[in-house]
């Protein structure tokens, strides 16, 4: 029975891959390029710019920030508008958002705010962490989102870290690894794509990548013994997607931040850690990129390094 079931699953998987390949083969170059991008937009309604990007540039998706959120019905109506103008395109949109709970939350005021990862982790309960992901996914489903940049897998190993703080599940690799993956499962198993972040680990930085380029001087072996552990566990548990951060790992690639590094994305994440899912950049308009690189050239380098989607 198990052999028959496995054979059937393999056949279904092959059929899906064939359909996807046929879809790709029939896409124009512009349609393929568009799918490499998830973009932000201004305001709480559709404007000419975002409409053009969807209808004529075939972008892969959109990301909502706080400025795009006014009310529950406002979000539902806007997401339906996005889906409506994309209906003639070959591929559905990723409708994405940063919803971690705690300080990084984009839900409207109709929802009760969920606590931070550090507070949830204080109970050291896999069941509670799974329920956190479950609640997040159900709220996002209600509004029409299908992708969430969460949970945070960073280990808070630097007390001077200003960007991660209580967004992390803790300072211990085992605790962070075990609890964060439960949130990931809770999100995934309720119909929302979970994008875990921020590979290769943003916990041992003192510079906030929103404003500058963080430098990490750890060796590859040191990273494997700490920062990589939660990501390896997430990959083993079927991570859909991983967000790569704008961090310069001096002893691994002294020229390129992780988002633009073939060594980190293709060699380490893909080959060594055997991640087969989708790789997404952190926001390319953050100071770590814009203060040091031309954003267009940086986006191209990211794709060449092995990134699947550039977030702008």
Secondary structure, DSSP 4 states (H G I P E B T S, - for coil): -HHHHHHHHHHHHHHHHHHHHHHHHTS-HHHHHHTTEEE--SSSS--HHHHHHHHTT--SEEEE-GGG---HHHHHHHHHHHHHHTTTSSSPPEEEE---BTTB----TTSPPPPPHHHHHTT--HHHHHHHHHHHHHHHHHHT--EE---B------TT-SSSGGGSS-S-HHHHHHHHHHHHHHHHTTT-EEEEEEET--TT-SS-TTTS-EEE---HHHHHHTTHHHHHHHHHTT--EEEEP-EEETTT-SSS-GGG-HIIIIIIIIIIS---SEEEEPPTTSHHHHTTS-HHHHHHHHHHHT-SBEE-
